[in-house]
Amino acid sequence: MSNMARATKIVFLGASSASFGMSMFRDLFSTRDLAGSTLVLVGRNVDRLGRSTRLAKLLNERSGAGFAIEATTDWHAALDGAEFVVHSTAVDRNRLWRLDFEIPRKFGIRHTLGENGGPGALFFTLRTLPVVFEFVREMERRCPRATFINFSNPESRIILALGRYSRIRSLGLCHGIFLARDNVARILGMPEERVGVWGAGLNHFQCLTDIRDRETGEDLYPLLRKKERDFDPAFSPLTRELLHTFGYWLGCGDAHLGEYLSFGWEAGEGGYNFDWDESERAKLMRLIDDVLAGRAEVPDWWSMPSGERAVSIITSMVHNRKLLIESAVIHNRQVIANLPADAAVEVPVVADIAGIHPVSLGPLPDGVAKLMTAQVQVQQMAVDAAMHASKEMAMQALLLDPVIHSKDAARGLLDELWEINRPYIRACI
């Protein structure tokens, strides 16, 4: 393979997000593989976009990564000739997400997080898909061969909708597989990098089909089952209960996994820690401002890869490297034979110049597949409700959801949250 660089064009939608923007910049500017490429930063907030652009230019210059960096609020024009579109936008994220969590509780619904499962996820879907499809319809006109790389939640529902309603090549990325591995390594008492896992299933609801010692190849499941018996009972009790019942480690933490289950609240009814999130963002903003103003040095960690996989996928596709990516969210179409074909599943993939190639780990254990199938049907109904902007379908999606235990509660929360989200809900087909 020639070492000659091939330039590409990457459009980053949501570049004014300080925290995700930083992860993306760390990965882009710690490689020389994309030298000569164009990076277009797109954001709605002019001030925050300006800060991100100054930061990108500083890191690009310091690292010698060799990008041409542009910034614009006009995302339509930005998409012209793009090969990769990285998406990390959210509609008024924390304010609306808080309401997604708090209003169902007011009606007696017991749930966790309220983002990817349960009633909160329905409203995330209703307001997010119109934004995604606005971008994607424009991609179909301006860059139909581009790859859409999604980081926004609700990940499964976005990828399911794209697989169903667009010909644009798309995949979702999430670091859940690494959270799952880290949790398992903690119980095993082994360094994370020594534990190798294969996982397949749904986003935040994967089944670790194989856990092995990377050095010896030993199957670590027997040791995990043994050590888990005496491990701190406060650690991941829900996941461990499902390990006892179904025989496999599922998901990437109780809060995420609990979103999908009628009994998920039993491991804790915590919402997202918005106050922590906002203080961390503010801290990062202050640090960025200090660095840009010359009041602080560039921290070392800004030039280290973040662990996210978008840039690895882009370089593999541009340079035809056949790289195995541990997990990506794609439209199923029989990759996991015992989940519905019309589902968004998370499986390993190989990326190269021909695209994204899913790796099948075979069928899931029967009980696990059945547990997941119930959630796939909820996701399908929520996507239909969002694509048609249908309140009737939204009610059906709620009544299908295992987290909902009362039709009166479903109707009450639907009426209230529909009104709040009405400005963002619109038909996409």
Helices and strands as residue ranges (DSSP letters): E 9-13, H 18-28, E 38-42, H 46-63, E 68-72, H 75-78, E 84-87, H 93-106, H 118-142, E 147-150, H 155-165, E 169-172, H 176-188, G 192-194, E 195-202, E 205-213, H 221-228, H 237-246, E 249-250, H 254-258, G 264-267, H 274-292, G 300-303, H 310-319, E 323-331, E 344-352, E 355-358, H 366-388, H 391-400, H 407-421, G 422-424
